[in-house]
Amino acid sequence: MEYDLIIAGGSVIDGSGADATRADIAISGGRIKRIGDLSGATAKDTLDASGKIVTPGFVDLHTHLDAQIGWDPLMSSSSYHGVTTAMIGNCGVTFAPCSPKNRRYLAELMESVEDIAADAIMDGLPWNWTSYGEYLDSVQSLQPALNVVGLAGHSAIRYEAMGDRSMDEGAQPDDRELEHIAQMVKQSVEEGAVGFSTSRFLLHTVPDGRCTPGTWADLRETKAIQEAIVAGGGHGALFQSANDMQTRFETELEMFRDATDLGCQVLFSGGTGAQGDGGVARWEAFFEEQNTGGKRLASICHTRPSGAFFGLAQLSPFTKKSAAWRDLMALPSMSARVDALKNATTRAKLIAEGIASGDMKHLAAMLHPFGNEQTPDLDFERQASLLQLAASAGKDPVEVYVDRLLASEGREFFNYWMFGGNLENQWNYMRLPHVVPMLGDAGAHVGFFTDTDSPTVLLSELTRKQGVYSLPEAIHRITGKSAQIIGLKERGELREGYHADINVIDYENLHTCHPEYVNDFPHGGGRFIVKSRGYDATIVAGQVVVQNGVHTGHRPGEVIRNFVRG
């Protein structure tokens, strides 16, 4: 038998957590046909994986590619980082179900929450659906490069049922509205949604400043939704949540308990604080409580400190209080802003007004410049915050900030460590058995920052350099474990008969690249992209979609609608 493709001579890490073994992998018809010594076999194509690791494709459990996929079916930057399956519809922000009259509202909500222009969304998507099943049909018609799993979102469903009052603090659905919400949830899951998502995060707001629908939903509503999820998808169907852990911590935990008691798989966005152990011990106990007797609760988290990029591309910390900085950032291009910085008078004014604003006093210790090399300086050694650099130079942090922007011709960004800044706490949280270190957030906050390189940072920095995980464990967390959480069938591990979603990785030379700001969205909209080095090949359904950092043009991705339940 001649196979379609043989991956030869690689060190196979199969996604189960087991140690690597030397083996060849034969693929035909989009499936793995044989794993072992295939020295006598023939194939139409061969990939030499000698000296490389071969892994399952990564499963990103948190993206917002719902809009971007309409004009970027290659699904960058996820596709540059070994992702072969992306879950969309997180945080309650989705485009279905949706009556035609509510399309503009959902586009503007996505703009407000995830920083993608509403006009781009309206023009970039076909909007040829009302139900969730029709929406998934539409996504499949776009021929995505990667596999897609979809969540039905609270914002769309609650707005559909309650209209404008869905965003009012204290507003709860009446019995008729609640029945409508539950019916839409059940129908969406029956039609192929992996589950349901909600956001209770107070920073997620709509254009008029109110919180997104679902933020103020009480436990009566969320319990009815959880019952509908299980009724539509069976035991283990997904309830995803971005939470308010600051003001409603106990309520959020009660919501999780309701969900696991009813049979949902709960998945929430987690992390740690800066004080003490950051809550790790408390979360460890809660995970143990909620993963007994068939109950299921898991968390995702960031792999590097994150929150925003400051620089000349999009964000400045000084524009609210400084006219000089507002004028600078209003200039139409990066080159114009750099030219302005070169003017000594302008530079002096920017520094003076930046210092006078006082904004850098609390930011300098949390801003870490990425440097100006191909590989960003992630500063996991914690020796290069803006405050530390300024102290070493004997200068004010604002002056150092301006000087570095000028020296890099505006290429450098300053990473704001808003989330995960206490590295020991964050890494201890990652080690908890029910945590998946994968929060790529692709398609979200595109003009402010990017975490899409999450799996590459996990492998190249946290695993290879910092030893947070062994390599087999790191691979397991973002492949086999991720697939198990959402119930993917015959994916997440390298086994005979499974779908051929595979990475070939030059592990010792794997690294993330410096983020770039580009204007490639509809109407010239800007965003950050981040590429990588070290992925020799990313394969979806047996076809190479990215090879050595370049898209091949193949788009074999599948909208997955059937899941393992029970």
ZIUR-V386769 format. One record per residue. N is the residue number from 1. RES is the residue in one letter. SS is DSSP state (A for helix, B for strand, O for the rest). Layout:
# ZIUR-V386769
n: [N N]
res: [RES RES]
ss: [SS SS]
This chain:
# ZIUR-V386769
n: [1 2 3 4 5 6 7 8 9 10 11 12 13 14 15 16 17 18 19 20 21 22 23 24 25 26 27 28 29 30 31 32 33 34 35 36 37 38 39 40 41 42 43 44 45 46 47 48 49 50 51 52 53 54 55 56 57 58 59 60 61 62 63 64 65 66 67 68 69 70 71 72 73 74 75 76 77 78 79 80 81 82 83 84 85 86 87 88 89 90 91 92 93 94 95 96 97 98 99 100 101 102 103 104 105 106 107 108 109 110 111 112 113 114 115 116 117 118 119 120 121 122 123 124 125 126 127 128 129 130 131 132 133 134 135 136 137 138 139 140 141 142 143 144 145 146 147 148 149 150 151 152 153 154 155 156 157 158 159 160 161 162 163 164 165 166 167 168 169 170 171 172 173 174 175 176 177 178 179 180 181 182 183 184 185 186 187 188 189 190 191 192 193 194 195 196 197 198 199 200 201 202 203 204 205 206 207 208 209 210 211 212 213 214 215 216 217 218 219 220 221 222 223 224 225 226 227 228 229 230 231 232 233 234 235 236 237 238 239 240 241 242 243 244 245 246 247 248 249 250 251 252 253 254 255 256 257 258 259 260 261 262 263 264 265 266 267 268 269 270 271 272 273 274 275 276 277 278 279 280 281 282 283 284 285 286 287 288 289 290 291 292 293 294 295 296 297 298 299 300 301 302 303 304 305 306 307 308 309 310 311 312 313 314 315 316 317 318 319 320 321 322 323 324 325 326 327 328 329 330 331 332 333 334 335 336 337 338 339 340 341 342 343 344 345 346 347 348 349 350 351 352 353 354 355 356 357 358 359 360 361 362 363 364 365 366 367 368 369 370 371 372 373 374 375 376 377 378 379 380 381 382 383 384 385 386 387 388 389 390 391 392 393 394 395 396 397 398 399 400 401 402 403 404 405 406 407 408 409 410 411 412 413 414 415 416 417 418 419 420 421 422 423 424 425 426 427 428 429 430 431 432 433 434 435 436 437 438 439 440 441 442 443 444 445 446 447 448 449 450 451 452 453 454 455 456 457 458 459 460 461 462 463 464 465 466 467 468 469 470 471 472 473 474 475 476 477 478 479 480 481 482 483 484 485 486 487 488 489 490 491 492 493 494 495 496 497 498 499 500 501 502 503 504 505 506 507 508 509 510 511 512 513 514 515 516 517 518 519 520 521 522 523 524 525 526 527 528 529 530 531 532 533 534 535 536 537 538 539 540 541 542 543 544 545 546 547 548 549 550 551 552 553 554 555 556 557 558 559 560 561 562 563 564 565 566]
res: [M E Y D L I I A G G S V I D G S G A D A T R A D I A I S G G R I K R I G D L S G A T A K D T L D A S G K I V T P G F V D L H T H L D A Q I G W D P L M S S S S Y H G V T T A M I G N C G V T F A P C S P K N R R Y L A E L M E S V E D I A A D A I M D G L P W N W T S Y G E Y L D S V Q S L Q P A L N V V G L A G H S A I R Y E A M G D R S M D E G A Q P D D R E L E H I A Q M V K Q S V E E G A V G F S T S R F L L H T V P D G R C T P G T W A D L R E T K A I Q E A I V A G G G H G A L F Q S A N D M Q T R F E T E L E M F R D A T D L G C Q V L F S G G T G A Q G D G G V A R W E A F F E E Q N T G G K R L A S I C H T R P S G A F F G L A Q L S P F T K K S A A W R D L M A L P S M S A R V D A L K N A T T R A K L I A E G I A S G D M K H L A A M L H P F G N E Q T P D L D F E R Q A S L L Q L A A S A G K D P V E V Y V D R L L A S E G R E F F N Y W M F G G N L E N Q W N Y M R L P H V V P M L G D A G A H V G F F T D T D S P T V L L S E L T R K Q G V Y S L P E A I H R I T G K S A Q I I G L K E R G E L R E G Y H A D I N V I D Y E N L H T C H P E Y V N D F P H G G G R F I V K S R G Y D A T I V A G Q V V V Q N G V H T G H R P G E V I R N F V R G]
ss: [O B B B B B B B B B B B B O O O O O O O B B B B B B B B O O B B B B B B O O O O O B B B B B B B O O O O B B B B O B B B O O O O O O O A A A O O O O O O O A A A A O B B B B B B O A A A O O O O O O O A A A A A A A A A A A A A A A O O O A A A A A A A O O O O O O O A A A A A A A A A A O O O O O B B B B B B B A A A A A A A A A A A A A A O O O O O O O A A A A A A A A A A A A A A A A O O O O B B B B B O O O O O B O O O O O B O O O O O O O A A A A A A A A A A A A A A A O O O O B B B B B O O O O O O A A A A A A A A A A A A A A O O B B B B B O O O O O O O O O O A A A A A A A A A A A O O O O O B B B B B O O O O O B B B B B O O O O O O O O O O O O A A A A A A A A O O O A A A A A A A A A O A A A A A A A A A A A A A A O O A A A A A A A B B B O O O O O O O O O O O O O O O B A A A A A A A A O O O A A A A A A A A A A A O O O O O O B B B B B B O O O A A A A A A A A A O O O B B O O O O O O O O O O O O O O O O O A A A A A A A A A A O O O O O O O A A A A A A A A O A A A A A A A O O O O O O O O O O O O B O O B B B B O A A A O B B O O O B B B B B B A A A B B B B B O O B B O B B B B B B O O B B B B B O O B B O O O O O O O B O O O O O O O]
